[in-house]
Amino acid sequence: MAAVTRDADVQRVGFLGLGNMGRPMARRLVASGTPLTVYNRTAAKCAEFADLGCEVAESVARMGHCSVLLTMLGTDDDVAQVYLGDDGLVANARAGAVLVDCSTISPDMSARVRARCDRAGVHFLAAPVAGGPPVIESGGLAMAVSGDRQAFEHAADVLRVVAPNLIYVGPGDTSRLVKICHNLLVAATLEVLGELCVLAESHGASRQALLSFLRSTAISSRFIEYKAPLLESLDFTPAFTSSLMQKDLELGLGLAGQADVTMPVTAQVHATYRAANESGLAELDAAAVYLYLAGSNPPERAGGGDDRSGRNGGPARPDGAPDPHR
């Protein structure tokens, strides 16, 4: 494989995928003074970066001049399209470039991309992240990175701008497993929080009171602090959609099946998210699983909060639409 590109005069950082997560990540690079080239399938999302002086590539292939390139994509299929096609990143990357994928995808897909990069003389780092847009903006993003250690050291200063909590976890695609485990815990936590809110309301207590108490105890966490306001306000503007959560639960159960590991809690949480998404909640924040759980209970028992939380027969959708179970 070609050596890592080190010539400071030709060093160029790129960012591909300016969605809900990618935009604030790229903004941190711009704010740090890093010269940046960007690309997004929906070109309009590049406009703010053009205004900030970034170079906007016309295609995926035109990102090939970057020596360190970060991608933030949604699914295995998205990654395959961007990386593996004839006009994709690997076919057009410069020798010795470091490609860093921050998506949450399966280890199998990550291994396919890595193998193609190896054949092309390109370095590949798997670097999934933990934390939503507000966490990114505040400088609290965590990133687990796996792959060649020398390539990691070369890209580390760039990655640390995006994710100050930067952790190298080993070779190959170890980071994919670590991130999927993280997201399984996130999903289970959201379901339990939703169930507890429904239980409290069914006995006449408000979910706001419950959440305030939980946040004051040792059981609280930065994640609960981050999600509790969504459950209190029912503003489920997505930071991470329920449909993506279902995808990650399926990745986790797939890994469990490969190793013959039984995960009954994860299986139950997956069933809940699948049903919630089928009921119409797929594009809301993953915390909106509360709406499904509340709607699954008899209306006369879903009370104790304000009108939106169920006093009149279960929670209303935050956009004013009726609850999908009613």
FENBEL-V643131 format. One line per field, one symbol per residue. psi: psi as a letter, one per 20 degrees, with the letter a starting at -180 (. if undefined). Layout:
psi: ???
This chain:
psi: qqqppiohhjpppqppnlbhghghghhhgghijppppqqqgohhiighhghjjqpoqirghiiiiqhppqqorgrghgggghhirhjagghjqqpjqopopjrorqhggghggggggghikqqppplqrppaghgghikjpqpppqaphghghhighghhggnhmpppiarckhhggghggghhhgghghggggghgggghijjqqhggghgghiiriirrhgghhhghghgiknkpphoqhhhggghhhgghghghhjlppmhghgggghghggghhijjhjrqhiihgggghiiqphiinaiarhhjjhkkrqqqhjiqqpii.
